[in-house]
């Protein structure tokens, strides 16, 4: 983690891969899956999306079967990011949707909002602006703390309905 925090991504990827292997050999499948997720995020940042996808695939189901809804949501989000980076927009959107549902279920508004924002950006790239706007509004509505940019965006997204109501 220290190598990751310092931006030494290749070193971090090697460390996460070694940790995943060690946990797997020690019989700690949950920690091995967690390291696989960390490895996936790191590989994405290194520009190696196919390796990231290979690393994360299956961890979402593992955490789901374990009953760990929080880590399952994170794994679905990581899977979605890897699928998107590999060009599978449909699969990415489905995985993002699963993550949103799990974050809603576990009461995690920050990760839910972050994931809805990713869905919105993906939908914009796919030429679906109305759905993107609705998801962005939903992300901003339930987020506990908004920065100045997010407050402005929320105001702008509500402007059409305010103008329509005042006309």
Backbone as numpy.savetxt, mean C-alpha at the origin, in Angstrom:
# Nx Ny Nz CAx CAy CAz Cx Cy Cz
17.21 -2.88 8.92 16.38 -1.69 8.92 17.25 -0.44 8.92
18.36 -0.52 9.62 19.24 0.65 9.67 19.78 0.99 8.29
20.18 -0.02 7.53 20.67 0.21 6.17 19.56 0.83 5.32
18.33 0.38 5.50 17.19 0.92 4.75 16.99 2.40 5.11
16.99 2.69 6.40 16.79 4.08 6.86 17.87 5.01 6.33
19.08 4.48 6.18 20.19 5.30 5.71 20.26 5.37 4.18
19.33 4.68 3.52 19.30 4.73 2.06 20.23 3.77 1.36
20.80 2.83 2.10 21.67 1.81 1.52 20.78 0.64 1.11
20.07 0.81 0.00 19.00 -0.10 -0.37 19.48 -1.49 -0.78
20.57 -1.58 -1.50 21.08 -2.90 -1.89 21.50 -3.70 -0.65
22.16 -3.02 0.27 22.57 -3.67 1.52 21.33 -4.08 2.33
20.33 -3.21 2.37 19.09 -3.53 3.08 18.39 -4.73 2.46
18.33 -4.77 1.13 17.69 -5.90 0.45 18.40 -7.21 0.79
19.72 -7.19 0.79 20.47 -8.40 1.15 20.17 -8.81 2.59
20.08 -7.81 3.47 19.79 -8.09 4.88 18.40 -8.67 5.07
17.41 -8.10 4.40 16.05 -8.62 4.52 15.94 -10.02 3.94
16.63 -10.26 2.83 16.61 -11.60 2.23 17.25 -12.63 3.18
18.36 -12.25 3.80 19.03 -13.14 4.75 18.15 -13.38 5.98
17.50 -12.33 6.45 16.62 -12.46 7.63 15.42 -13.35 7.29
14.87 -13.17 6.10 13.73 -14.01 5.69 14.15 -15.48 5.69
15.31 -15.76 5.12 15.82 -17.13 5.07 16.05 -17.68 6.48
16.66 -16.88 7.35 16.96 -17.33 8.71 15.67 -17.61 9.49
14.70 -16.72 9.40 13.43 -16.95 10.09 12.72 -18.17 9.54
12.78 -18.35 8.25 12.16 -19.51 7.62 12.79 -20.80 8.12
14.11 -20.82 8.16 14.81 -22.01 8.64 14.56 -22.27 10.13
14.32 -21.20 10.89 14.05 -21.33 12.33 12.59 -21.70 12.59
11.78 -21.75 11.54 10.38 -22.13 11.70 9.46 -20.98 12.08
9.93 -19.75 12.00 9.10 -18.58 12.32 8.55 -18.00 11.02
7.49 -18.62 10.53 6.91 -18.23 9.24 6.37 -16.81 9.25
5.85 -16.35 10.38 5.29 -14.99 10.45 6.41 -13.95 10.27
7.52 -14.14 10.94 8.64 -13.20 10.80 9.25 -13.30 9.40
9.28 -14.50 8.84 9.79 -14.67 7.48 8.91 -13.91 6.49
7.60 -13.98 6.67 6.68 -13.25 5.79 6.82 -11.74 5.97
7.04 -11.33 7.20 7.26 -9.90 7.47 8.54 -9.42 6.76
9.58 -10.20 6.82 10.84 -9.85 6.15 10.64 -9.85 4.64
9.80 -10.74 4.12 9.51 -10.77 2.68 8.83 -9.47 2.26
7.95 -8.94 3.10 7.31 -7.67 2.80 8.31 -6.53 2.83
9.18 -6.52 3.83 10.22 -5.49 3.89 11.14 -5.58 2.68
11.47 -6.81 2.29 12.31 -7.02 1.11 11.62 -6.48 -0.14
10.33 -6.74 -0.26 9.58 -6.27 -1.43 9.60 -4.75 -1.54
9.34 -4.08 -0.43 9.35 -2.61 -0.43 10.73 -2.10 -0.85
11.76 -2.72 -0.33 13.13 -2.31 -0.64 13.46 -2.55 -2.11
13.06 -3.71 -2.62 13.32 -4.00 -4.04 12.58 -3.04 -4.96
11.38 -2.64 -4.58 10.67 -1.64 -5.38 11.45 -0.33 -5.41
11.96 0.06 -4.26 12.74 1.30 -4.21 14.04 1.17 -5.00
14.54 -0.05 -5.16 15.75 -0.30 -5.95 15.45 -0.38 -7.44
14.17 -0.32 -7.81 13.80 -0.41 -9.22 13.77 -1.83 -9.75
13.49 -2.79 -8.87 13.42 -4.20 -9.27 12.03 -4.76 -8.98
11.03 -4.30 -9.75 9.63 -4.64 -9.43 9.31 -6.13 -9.53
9.87 -6.83 -10.49 9.54 -8.26 -10.63 10.07 -9.07 -9.45
11.24 -8.71 -8.96 11.77 -9.37 -7.77 10.94 -9.01 -6.55
10.47 -7.76 -6.50 9.61 -7.32 -5.39 8.32 -8.13 -5.37
7.74 -8.32 -6.54 6.51 -9.10 -6.65 6.75 -10.54 -6.21
7.83 -11.11 -6.64 8.17 -12.48 -6.27 8.33 -12.61 -4.75
8.93 -11.59 -4.13 9.18 -11.62 -2.69 7.88 -11.54 -1.88
6.95 -10.73 -2.32 5.75 -10.46 -1.51 4.60 -11.42 -1.80
4.57 -11.98 -2.97 3.43 -12.83 -3.38 3.19 -13.96 -2.37
1.97 -14.06 -1.93 1.57 -15.11 -0.99 1.56 -14.68 0.46
2.28 -13.62 0.80 2.31 -13.19 2.21 0.95 -12.64 2.64
0.20 -12.06 1.70 -1.12 -11.53 2.05 -2.05 -12.67 2.49
-2.02 -13.77 1.77 -2.85 -14.93 2.14 -2.37 -15.54 3.46
-1.06 -15.58 3.65 -0.50 -16.14 4.88 -1.02 -15.36 6.10
-0.90 -14.03 6.05 -1.35 -13.22 7.18 -2.87 -13.28 7.35
-3.58 -13.38 6.24 -5.04 -13.51 6.28 -5.42 -14.81 7.00
-4.78 -15.91 6.61 -5.06 -17.21 7.24 -4.64 -17.23 8.70
-3.61 -16.45 9.04 -3.14 -16.35 10.41 -4.12 -15.53 11.27
-4.98 -14.77 10.59 -5.93 -13.91 11.31 -5.35 -12.56 11.66
-4.17 -12.25 11.14 -3.51 -10.97 11.39 -3.96 -9.99 10.31
-5.09 -9.34 10.56 -5.71 -8.48 9.56 -4.85 -7.24 9.26
-4.13 -6.74 10.24 -3.29 -5.56 10.03 -2.16 -5.87 9.06
-1.42 -6.94 9.35 -0.31 -7.28 8.46 -0.81 -7.79 7.11
-2.00 -8.39 7.08 -2.59 -8.80 5.80 -2.87 -7.56 4.96
-3.40 -6.51 5.58 -3.65 -5.26 4.85 -2.37 -4.66 4.31
-1.33 -4.67 5.12 -0.04 -4.15 4.66 0.50 -4.99 3.52
0.35 -6.30 3.62 0.85 -7.19 2.58 0.07 -6.99 1.27
-1.26 -6.81 1.37 -2.04 -6.53 0.17 -1.59 -5.21 -0.46
-1.30 -4.22 0.36 -0.81 -2.95 -0.16 0.54 -3.10 -0.86
1.43 -3.88 -0.25 2.74 -4.11 -0.86 2.61 -4.91 -2.15
1.71 -5.89 -2.14 1.44 -6.66 -3.35 0.92 -5.74 -4.45
0.01 -4.87 -4.09 -0.56 -3.93 -5.07 0.53 -3.03 -5.67
1.41 -2.52 -4.83 2.49 -1.67 -5.32 3.38 -2.42 -6.30
3.69 -3.67 -5.97 4.55 -4.47 -6.85 3.82 -4.79 -8.16
2.54 -5.16 -8.07 1.77 -5.44 -9.29 1.70 -4.20 -10.19
1.46 -3.05 -9.57 1.39 -1.81 -10.34 2.72 -1.51 -11.02
3.82 -1.70 -10.29 5.14 -1.45 -10.86 5.46 -2.42 -11.99
4.85 -3.61 -11.95 5.05 -4.60 -13.01 4.08 -4.41 -14.17
3.20 -3.43 -14.07 2.28 -3.12 -15.16 0.92 -3.80 -15.08
0.62 -4.49 -13.99 -0.68 -5.15 -13.83 -1.61 -4.22 -13.05
-2.21 -3.26 -13.75 -3.08 -2.28 -13.11 -4.33 -2.89 -12.52
-4.91 -3.86 -13.22 -6.13 -4.49 -12.74 -5.86 -5.25 -11.44
-4.82 -6.05 -11.43 -4.44 -6.79 -10.23 -4.08 -5.87 -9.09
-3.40 -4.78 -9.42 -3.01 -3.81 -8.39 -4.24 -3.18 -7.75
-5.20 -2.79 -8.58 -6.40 -2.17 -8.02 -7.15 -3.15 -7.12
-7.23 -4.40 -7.52 -7.90 -5.41 -6.69 -7.19 -5.58 -5.35
-5.87 -5.63 -5.38 -5.10 -5.79 -4.14 -5.23 -4.54 -3.26
-5.20 -3.35 -3.88 -5.41 -2.12 -3.10 -6.77 -2.15 -2.43
-7.81 -2.61 -3.14 -9.17 -2.67 -2.58 -9.21 -3.60 -1.36
-8.51 -4.74 -1.46 -8.44 -5.66 -0.32 -7.78 -4.97 0.87
-6.70 -4.23 0.60 -6.01 -3.52 1.68 -6.92 -2.49 2.32
-7.66 -1.74 1.51 -8.58 -0.72 2.04 -9.61 -1.38 2.96
-10.18 -2.50 2.52 -11.17 -3.21 3.34 -10.58 -3.63 4.68
-9.38 -4.16 4.64 -8.75 -4.62 5.88 -8.41 -3.45 6.80
-7.94 -2.35 6.24 -7.63 -1.18 7.08 -8.91 -0.59 7.68
-10.00 -0.64 6.93 -11.31 -0.20 7.45 -11.72 -1.12 8.60
-11.58 -2.40 8.39 -11.96 -3.40 9.39 -11.15 -3.26 10.67
-9.86 -2.97 10.54 -8.99 -2.89 11.72 -8.97 -1.49 12.35
-9.67 -0.55 11.73 -9.71 0.81 12.29 -8.40 1.54 12.14
-7.80 1.46 10.97 -6.52 2.12 10.68 -6.76 3.20 9.62
-7.20 4.39 10.03 -7.56 5.42 9.05 -6.37 5.95 8.25
-5.19 5.97 8.83 -4.04 6.51 8.10 -3.64 5.60 6.94
-3.53 4.30 7.20 -3.18 3.38 6.12 -4.33 3.27 5.11
-5.56 3.36 5.59 -6.71 3.34 4.68 -6.64 4.54 3.73
-6.38 5.71 4.29 -6.30 6.93 3.47 -5.13 6.85 2.49
-4.00 6.37 2.95 -2.82 6.25 2.09 -3.11 5.30 0.93
-3.81 4.21 1.22 -4.12 3.22 0.19 -5.17 3.77 -0.78
-6.18 4.47 -0.27 -7.18 5.08 -1.16 -6.53 6.12 -2.08
-5.54 6.82 -1.57 -4.82 7.78 -2.41 -4.09 7.05 -3.53
-3.48 5.90 -3.22 -2.81 5.11 -4.25 -3.81 4.60 -5.28
-4.99 4.17 -4.83 -6.04 3.72 -5.75 -6.45 4.87 -6.66
-6.62 6.03 -6.08 -7.02 7.22 -6.84 -6.00 7.55 -7.92
-4.74 7.52 -7.57 -3.68 7.83 -8.55 -3.66 6.78 -9.67
-3.86 5.53 -9.30 -3.91 4.46 -10.30 -5.10 4.67 -11.24
-6.24 5.02 -10.68 -7.43 5.25 -11.50 -7.24 6.44 -12.44
-6.56 7.47 -11.99 -6.27 8.61 -12.87 -5.42 8.16 -14.05
-4.41 7.36 -13.77 -3.54 6.87 -14.84 -4.30 5.96 -15.80
-5.33 5.30 -15.31 -6.13 4.39 -16.15 -7.28 5.11 -16.84
-7.35 6.43 -16.70 -8.38 7.20 -17.41 -9.75 7.14 -16.76
-9.80 7.00 -15.44 -11.06 6.95 -14.72 -11.10 8.06 -13.67
-11.21 9.32 -14.12 -11.09 10.45 -13.22 -12.21 10.57 -12.17
-13.43 10.21 -12.53 -14.52 10.34 -11.55 -14.32 9.39 -10.37
-13.95 8.16 -10.66 -13.67 7.21 -9.59 -12.47 7.68 -8.76
-11.49 8.23 -9.44 -10.30 8.73 -8.75 -10.66 9.85 -7.78
-11.53 10.75 -8.21 -11.95 11.87 -7.36 -12.71 11.34 -6.15
-13.61 10.39 -6.38 -14.39 9.84 -5.27 -13.49 9.15 -4.24
-12.50 8.41 -4.71 -11.58 7.75 -3.78 -10.71 8.76 -3.05
-10.28 9.80 -3.74 -9.47 10.82 -3.08 -10.29 11.54 -2.01
-11.56 11.85 -2.33 -12.42 12.48 -1.33 -12.57 11.58 -0.11
-12.79 10.32 -0.34 -12.94 9.36 0.76 -11.67 9.29 1.59
-10.54 9.32 0.93 -9.26 9.28 1.65 -9.09 10.50 2.54
-9.45 11.65 2.02 -9.25 12.90 2.77 -10.28 13.08 3.88
-11.48 12.57 3.68 -12.55 12.74 4.67 -12.24 12.05 5.98
-11.68 10.90 5.94 -11.53 10.10 7.16 -10.12 10.10 7.71
-9.25 10.88 7.10 -7.87 10.96 7.59 -7.84 11.88 8.82
-7.22 11.43 9.90 -7.27 12.21 11.15 -6.55 13.56 11.08
-5.42 13.61 10.42 -4.67 14.87 10.33 -4.33 15.14 8.87
-4.65 16.34 8.45 -4.35 16.74 7.08 -3.31 17.85 7.10
-2.37 17.78 6.16 -1.44 18.89 6.03 -2.11 19.99 5.19
-1.43 21.08 4.99 -2.01 22.21 4.26 -2.42 21.83 2.84
-1.59 21.10 2.15 -1.88 20.67 0.78 -3.13 19.79 0.73
-3.24 18.87 1.69 -4.39 17.98 1.73 -5.68 18.74 2.07
-5.59 19.71 2.96 -6.78 20.53 3.27 -7.23 21.31 2.04
-6.29 21.85 1.29 -6.63 22.58 0.08 -7.26 21.64 -0.94
-6.71 20.47 -1.11 -7.26 19.49 -2.04 -8.68 19.09 -1.63
-8.89 18.87 -0.34 -10.23 18.51 0.14 -11.22 19.64 -0.18
-10.81 20.89 0.04 -11.67 22.05 -0.25 -11.98 22.11 -1.75
-10.95 21.90 -2.57 -11.16 21.94 -4.03 -12.10 20.84 -4.50
-11.97 19.67 -3.91 -12.83 18.55 -4.31 -14.28 18.78 -3.89
-14.49 19.55 -2.83 -15.86 19.85 -2.40 -16.45 21.07 -3.10
-15.62 21.83 -3.76 -16.07 23.07 -4.40 -17.24 22.87 -5.37
-17.20 21.88 -6.27 -18.33 21.73 -7.19 -19.67 21.52 -6.49
-19.69 20.73 -5.42 -20.96 20.51 -4.72 -21.39 21.77 -3.97
-20.43 22.53 -3.46 -20.78 23.78 -2.80 -21.35 24.78 -3.80
-20.74 24.85 -4.98 -21.23 25.77 -6.00 -22.60 25.34 -6.51
-22.80 24.07 -6.64 -24.08 23.56 -7.13 -25.19 23.83 -6.08
-24.87 23.67 -4.84 -25.84 23.90 -3.77 -26.17 25.37 -3.61
-25.24 26.25 -3.93 -25.45 27.69 -3.78 -26.07 28.33 -5.00
-26.22 27.58 -6.11 -26.74 28.16 -7.36 -28.22 28.17 -7.43
